[in-house]
Structures are given as structure tokens and as C-alpha cells.
Amino acid sequence: MPDLDEGQGGGRVILRLDVMMARRKVRGRDLAERVGITEQNLSLLKSGKVKGVRFETLAKLCQALDCQPGDLLEFEAE
């Protein structure tokens, strides 16, 4: 099965966690504690320096921020 980036135009999915945190006025330390991840891992998620996120983590983020996955994820075409 070919990689999605090979010859199909490609693109990437971006986690807009920082935007939702600002809207909800939630600090990183508090969110990390509610979700059960380290502040360092939360920082990596916010900066986009991860290649993926577990559905379980995404669900916990949505619960803690009272939002839907689509509020956090954005597709950016190349």
C-alpha cells in the first residue's frame, strides 16, 4: 500500500491544541494533569513535533477541553 504522501498531492494533519487551550483558558500544566500525560508530552503535541496521537489521548483532550476531535485537528494540503 503506497504512502499517502507519494504521488497523491499529500498533506498533513495538524493538531490545533494551542488554539483550543487559549479559547478555553486552560493552562498546560492543568490540561496535562487532566489528560494524564506529562507537560513535556503536551508541549510536543502543541508544537507539532509528534507523528501521531492515540485516539485515547485525543478523547481525553476532547473531554478535558469540552470539544470535538474536529475542533483540534486540521488538514493542510501541500
Number of C-alpha atoms within 10 A of each C-alpha: 3 7 8 11 11 8 8 9 9 12 12 13 13 18 23 17 21 18 13 18 18 10 10 13 10 14 11 17 14 12 19 18 13 14 19 13 13 14 15 12 13 20 17 12 19 18 14 15 10 13 9 11 10 8 10 10 13 17 15 16 23 19 14 18 21 11 14 13 14 11 15 19 14 13 11 10 9 8
